C-alpha cells in the first residue's frame, strides 16, 4: 500500500543448509507470484544477479505468473501510488542434497 510505502527488501524464500526453523518441515523449492491488479506505481519485482545496486527488474502485469527457484535473491520496491496486490505461494520438498 502506498500509504505505508509497502515493500520487501532483498531476501530468499528458502533456508539452505541443515538448520531450519522448527515450523519449517520441508524446504521451499519454488516460489510462485501472481500479480492480481494494476493501477499502482512502484512495487517493482527485482532480482539480485550479484550486485544489489544493479538489480534486474522483471516486468509484472496483472495476471502474470512468475515461477522461480526459492533461493533466488529478490525484492519488491516501495509502492509509491495505489495498492499492489499479489498472491504468493511456495512449492516445498525434501532438503536439497
KEBA-187586 format. One record per residue (C-alpha): residue number from 1; residue in three letters; x, y, z. Coordinates in steps of 0.2 Angstrom, whole numbers, plus 5000, padded with zeros to 4 digits. Layout:
# KEBA-187586
(site NUM; ALA; (X; Y; Z))
...
***
This chain:
# KEBA-187586
(site 1; UNK; (5000; 5000; 5000))
(site 2; UNK; (5007; 5017; 4995))
(site 3; UNK; (5001; 5024; 5012))
(site 4; UNK; (5014; 5013; 5020))
(site 5; UNK; (5027; 5013; 5006))
(site 6; UNK; (5024; 4994; 5006))
(site 7; UNK; (5040; 4984; 5001))
(site 8; UNK; (5050; 4969; 5003))
(site 9; UNK; (5069; 4971; 5005))
(site 10; UNK; (5081; 4958; 4996))
(site 11; UNK; (5078; 4941; 5003))
(site 12; UNK; (5077; 4922; 4998))
(site 13; UNK; (5061; 4912; 5001))
(site 14; UNK; (5071; 4897; 5007))
(site 15; UNK; (5083; 4892; 5021))
(site 16; UNK; (5098; 4882; 5014))
(site 17; UNK; (5108; 4870; 5024))
(site 18; UNK; (5103; 4859; 5039))
(site 19; UNK; (5097; 4872; 5051))
(site 20; UNK; (5079; 4876; 5048))
(site 21; UNK; (5066; 4885; 5059))
(site 22; UNK; (5056; 4872; 5069))
(site 23; UNK; (5040; 4877; 5060))
(site 24; UNK; (5048; 4874; 5043))
(site 25; UNK; (5045; 4855; 5039))
(site 26; UNK; (5050; 4855; 5021))
(site 27; UNK; (5062; 4865; 5010))
(site 28; UNK; (5054; 4879; 4999))
(site 29; UNK; (5060; 4874; 4982))
(site 30; UNK; (5050; 4885; 4970))
(site 31; UNK; (5042; 4902; 4973))
(site 32; UNK; (5026; 4907; 4964))
(site 33; UNK; (5020; 4925; 4962))
(site 34; UNK; (5004; 4931; 4953))
(site 35; UNK; (5000; 4949; 4951))
(site 36; UNK; (4982; 4952; 4955))
(site 37; UNK; (4980; 4970; 4950))
(site 38; UNK; (4986; 4985; 4940))
(site 39; UNK; (4984; 5004; 4943))
(site 40; UNK; (4998; 5006; 4956))
(site 41; UNK; (5015; 5014; 4954))
(site 42; UNK; (5032; 5007; 4961))
(site 43; UNK; (5031; 4990; 4968))
(site 44; UNK; (5044; 4983; 4955))
(site 45; UNK; (5049; 4965; 4957))
(site 46; UNK; (5068; 4964; 4956))
(site 47; UNK; (5081; 4950; 4957))
(site 48; UNK; (5099; 4952; 4963))
(site 49; UNK; (5110; 4945; 4950))
(site 50; UNK; (5126; 4948; 4961))
(site 51; UNK; (5126; 4967; 4963))
(site 52; UNK; (5112; 4975; 4974))
(site 53; UNK; (5115; 4992; 4966))
(site 54; UNK; (5110; 4985; 4949))
(site 55; UNK; (5095; 4973; 4951))
(site 56; UNK; (5086; 4966; 4936))
(site 57; UNK; (5068; 4971; 4935))
(site 58; UNK; (5055; 4958; 4930))
(site 59; UNK; (5040; 4965; 4921))
(site 60; UNK; (5025; 4961; 4931))
(site 61; UNK; (5007; 4964; 4924))
(site 62; UNK; (4990; 4959; 4930))
(site 63; UNK; (4988; 4941; 4928))
(site 64; UNK; (5006; 4937; 4925))
(site 65; UNK; (5013; 4921; 4935))
(site 66; UNK; (5031; 4921; 4939))
(site 67; UNK; (5039; 4905; 4945))
(site 68; UNK; (5057; 4905; 4951))
(site 69; UNK; (5069; 4895; 4962))
(site 70; UNK; (5066; 4900; 4980))
(site 71; UNK; (5085; 4903; 4983))
(site 72; UNK; (5085; 4917; 4970))
(site 73; UNK; (5088; 4934; 4980))
(site 74; UNK; (5073; 4946; 4976))
(site 75; UNK; (5063; 4961; 4982))
(site 76; UNK; (5048; 4972; 4979))
(site 77; UNK; (5052; 4990; 4979))
(site 78; UNK; (5041; 5003; 4988))
(site 79; UNK; (5024; 5005; 4981))
(site 80; UNK; (5023; 5024; 4978))
(site 81; UNK; (5004; 5026; 4972))
(site 82; UNK; (4989; 5015; 4975))
(site 83; UNK; (4989; 4997; 4981))
(site 84; UNK; (4999; 4982; 4974))
(site 85; UNK; (4990; 4965; 4977))
(site 86; UNK; (4999; 4949; 4974))
(site 87; UNK; (4996; 4931; 4978))
(site 88; UNK; (5012; 4921; 4983))
(site 89; UNK; (5014; 4903; 4987))
(site 90; UNK; (5029; 4890; 4988))
(site 91; UNK; (5032; 4873; 4982))
(site 92; UNK; (5040; 4863; 4995))
(site 93; UNK; (5050; 4847; 4995))
(site 94; UNK; (5064; 4837; 5004))
(site 95; UNK; (5081; 4846; 5009))
(site 96; UNK; (5092; 4849; 4994))
(site 97; UNK; (5107; 4837; 4993))
***
